[in-house]
Amino acid sequence: MTDMPYLVPPHIPSGRLAEGAQPALPVAGDLLLRPWERTDAPAVLAAFSDPAIQRWHLRRADSGDEARDWIEQWQDAWHAETGVHWAVVRPRNGAPDGAEELLGRISLRSLMLGIGQAECAYWTLPAARGQGVAPRSVAAVAGWAFDEVGFERLELAHSVMNEASCRVATKSGFALEGTRRRGHLHADGWHDMHIHARIRGDGAGVAAGRGARPDSPQR
């Protein structure tokens, strides 16, 4: 079967991501987004034992091996151009071995390079909440996606029950566009989902580090 030709060229050419290494991104304040490493597995395992994170997820990690498998999938997603996943860390200044504190995860998933769209997702560990970690990290990823890669639209969806994630989205410059009814199945049943979006040229929200309370554990 012959492929039917497209009338519009791809907004972001295939290979734009995979042709280079996944970058680390500085975040306003003292944070850094870096690619995941296998040695981060204990932090991932700890995160998914947190009830607040489990509430908004469909899966859990029961062992270090499972957490390492997830990390390998996140690493592979960059090369497959299906997603981009970062660990959110706070470097410890003056530490002799480059020690850092892992605070959470942020990702772009459901990448559609041809039309320049993706979805933001994140979680933060309990000790990192209430410090503006999530909105600052989302704003940093959005800036990279628009300015460095060329995305045109980013979405952020969360349960209507997750009011903290609604605040994170707003602080990060993602406007509420509407509600997707029965949009996601959680452990306690179907949830309506708020749909937020930020497009190229929208305001940067807390990209400069403003507005730092409170964080949701996940969206």
Secondary structure, 3 states (H helix, E strand, C coil): CCCCCCCCCCCCCCCCCCCCCCCCEEECCCEEEEECCHHHHHHHHHHCCCHHHHHCCCCCCCCHHHHHHHHHHHHHHHHHCCCEEEEEEEECCCCCCCCEEEEEEEEEEEEEHHHCEEEEEEEECHHHCCCCHHHHHHHHHHHHHHHHHCCCEEEEEEECCCHHHHHHHHHCCCEEEEEEEEEEEECCEEEEEEEEEEECCCCCCCCCCCCCCCCCCEC
